[in-house]
Amino acid sequence: MKNIIFSGMQPTGALHLGNYLGALKQWVELQDKYPCIFCVVDYHAITIPYQPKEMEKRIAELALDFLAAGLDPDKSIIFVQSQVPQCTELAWIFNTITPLGELERMTQFKEKSAQHKQNVNAGLFTYPVLQAADILLYKANLVPVGEDQVQHIELARDIARKFNSTFAKIFPEPKPLLTKTPRVMSLADPSKKMSKSLGEKHYIALTDSEATIRAKVKSAVTDTSGGSKAPGVENLFTIIESLDQDGITGELRSQQKKGTLKYSDLKDTTANVIISHLRPFQTRRAELAADRSKVGEILIEGASKARQIAAKTIAEVRDKIGVR
């Protein structure tokens, strides 16, 4: 059986460097090796408070990011989740075979519930079931994720196994494909994962200007304890080593080992590497933004391809569960 990749990203605003290194950069590389399906998961995004008037814009902006980063519609299927209604149909069917206890132990639900105490809704609770439907609708068996999503992929495996044993064996049991990049941490608080919710100084947006990037990196926390492996210092090294194509980190690591590393030099190098790497992305994004109709056509075509696959899967599922 051939390996099929599926992954998605929520349209929750500007992507930051952690999103890029933890997911998008890897997606671009994977599409040269496997059949890939990448999705703007807008139905997932409505499980937390949002402004409806902003959603359409956020979907379009995320699609721009996908394409500017190098996702290629000639190599991958790129579409918006809500344009394939079979996904929510399959999610409901999966809800009927997913034990309540399995959902109750999901750590991300506990975290999101704590963050959004005024909106602890059923969709937030069954989020992992919809994610399983996203994956299994296309019979994907490899899912590129960070460590924080492994638990959800394990549940998707359990759901596939339960369906296969209860009705008929039609779904693969998907496996996580862990990102190669270590987790990128906040610039202002390296004990926390880089996130927009922490505030502007904590992250670098892919669309930040050169001046903004330099200012944010310059103010980044490095070492407040005098240790040679301080989290803030290691976070900057993680960023450089993930983006550097010229092998310039060797000298910096050597200086670190000798105790002669100047954090100002480390920050200058980090900023230069980020700016250099993002420049082609930002140029391409501006070009795409000037021709949004083309982006719309790509998403429409991608949704059409996705629906063709989804329709076959749902027909098979409906037949096996006896509701044809």
ABEGO torsion letter per residue (X at the ends): XBBBBBBBBBBAEBBBAAAAAAAAAAAAAAAAABBBBBBBBAAAAAABBBBAAAAAAAAAAAAAAAAAAGBBAAABBBBBAAABAAAAAAAAAAAAABBAAAAAABAAAAAAAAABAABBBAAAAAAAAAAAAAAAAAGBABBBBBAAAAAAAAAAAAAAAAAAAAABBABBBBBBBBBABBBBBBAABAABBBBAAAEAAABBBAABBAAAAAAAAAABBBBAAGBAABAAAAAAAAAAAAABAAGAAAAAAAAAAAGABBAAAAAAAAAAAAAAAAAAAAAAAAAAAABAAAAAAAAAAAAAAAAAAAAAAAAAAAAAAGAX
